[in-house]
Amino acid sequence: MVNAIKGLFISCDIPMAQFIVSFNASLPASQKFIVHMLDATHMFVQPHVAEMIRSRIADFRDQNSYEKPA
Amino acid sequence: MPQVRIIAKNFMDMVAALPAMKLDKLYENAFICEAVLRSLPPLAKKYVLQMLYMVVPITGKSMEEWVLSDGFSKHKVAVDRLLQLRIFLEVTDRKKETSYRLNPKFQDNLQKYLVYGGALPREAMPSNITVRLPSLEDLEAYALEQWECFLLQLINSSHVERPTNFSSSVMRVFQRGLLSARENETPKLTENGFQFLLMDTNAQLWYIIREYISSSQDRGVDPTDLISFLLELSFHVLGEAYNLSTLTEVQKNAVRDLADLGLIKLQQGRKEGWFIPTKLATNLSVSLSDTSSRKQIISFLQQNAHPRVAERTPAVPENVTDQIRLWETDRNRVDIIPSHLYEDFPSKEVFEAASDFAREVSGLLWEDTKNMRLIVRGELHQDMRDFLRRQK
């Protein structure tokens, strides 16, 4: 009997994929969301984590942006 | 029945969404037939002209032979569009074969238009009556000023020196979706409202006209009459004066509203009054520009550049456009698609069949042959389930 799992298919560049993997690793076991790592640029994750991932990436990007010193 | 469902993104889509009877009535106007013909995708235009003098229906199958195999999808889009606009009418014969013929009213009018040219229901007024006609530059400045005034009132009704003649209920219709109206709070711009302000004038105009037409029924006006008048208006000559007495009551009321939006300038002579179409009116059937936010921002910068800067080529410096492009790609680094993972296939055959099926419906995202796993777009989950159930 074929089994179907609902989730999100993520495709991105290698640095972003690594970022998501390390974010996943930092979470407690009950909150880890990566279901399968498919290859260096693709993964399958649990549904409902899209916003969390995007907001984490946005924070990372803001930290990388130059802010003129006051 | 047309297979493609289109959301009204431009004037012609709105025409296409009219019910059959109204559309047939619109085609009694030769200008509308011409305007609709001009709006068609190139292949559809070709088909109309090919069939213009044919009296017998042509089978769908023989029409398919008019294109090479790699043009087939364009062919389907063209035929669907023609069906949607009721330019093509479907005929099913006893053998259950589908044939198409041109809408007879449309066909008739277009043939006449080809031979006699088109004559507007009104002529421009002679210049000895219409003294003080504005120059084209003045007209353009007027149109822009009216439009900006309207936009100002739209976004912030309290700050307006010279309010338009639109009733507050009509303004509310325009503001719906652009401003958030909470109890006892000043209305604030929504995300859509912000995007609206960045769009170029034609796109903004289309949005307002669309709302104006959609809400006309509530004001007791038949939207078909408005659409018909607006299309007719786009064939008038820019800057020429046309006598107001040639308009119906409905059209006279519409003309007052359109004057507030800058499509028309009204002037009063000693005995007669006339209306002058501006560039906004003659450009009505121009379709929307690309809506990506990067393009909107760059287009906004270009349109609102200081006059001295606007003379440079390009108006917006490359380092600015490059940075905006890089910024946009950086925001889109991760692509997230809702989907389902299918595993535990009973056999390799079922797995391969499912994979082929998913590929056929353009839903296959990932195939792992070693572990017999598939990832398919979420929208196709029901189809996948039905397919797998049929495999038993």
Boltz contact constraints between the chains, C-beta under 6 A:
constraints:
  - contact:
      token1: [A, 2]
      token2: [B, 342]
      max_distance: 6.0
  - contact:
      token1: [A, 2]
      token2: [B, 344]
      max_distance: 6.0
  - contact:
      token1: [A, 2]
      token2: [B, 345]
      max_distance: 6.0
  - contact:
      token1: [A, 2]
      token2: [B, 388]
      max_distance: 6.0
  - contact:
      token1: [A, 3]
      token2: [B, 343]
      max_distance: 6.0
  - contact:
      token1: [A, 3]
      token2: [B, 344]
      max_distance: 6.0
  - contact:
      token1: [A, 4]
      token2: [B, 340]
      max_distance: 6.0
  - contact:
      token1: [A, 4]
      token2: [B, 342]
      max_distance: 6.0
  - contact:
      token1: [A, 5]
      token2: [B, 341]
      max_distance: 6.0
  - contact:
      token1: [A, 6]
      token2: [B, 340]
      max_distance: 6.0
  - contact:
      token1: [A, 8]
      token2: [B, 336]
      max_distance: 6.0
  - contact:
      token1: [A, 8]
      token2: [B, 338]
      max_distance: 6.0
  - contact:
      token1: [A, 9]
      token2: [B, 337]
      max_distance: 6.0
  - contact:
      token1: [A, 9]
      token2: [B, 339]
      max_distance: 6.0
  - contact:
      token1: [A, 9]
      token2: [B, 365]
      max_distance: 6.0
  - contact:
      token1: [A, 9]
      token2: [B, 375]
      max_distance: 6.0
  - contact:
      token1: [A, 10]
      token2: [B, 336]
      max_distance: 6.0
  - contact:
      token1: [A, 11]
      token2: [B, 335]
      max_distance: 6.0
  - contact:
      token1: [A, 12]
      token2: [B, 333]
      max_distance: 6.0
  - contact:
      token1: [A, 12]
      token2: [B, 334]
      max_distance: 6.0
  - contact:
      token1: [A, 16]
      token2: [B, 333]
      max_distance: 6.0
  - contact:
      token1: [A, 16]
      token2: [B, 334]
      max_distance: 6.0
  - contact:
      token1: [A, 38]
      token2: [B, 366]
      max_distance: 6.0
  - contact:
      token1: [A, 44]
      token2: [B, 341]
      max_distance: 6.0
  - contact:
      token1: [A, 50]
      token2: [B, 336]
      max_distance: 6.0
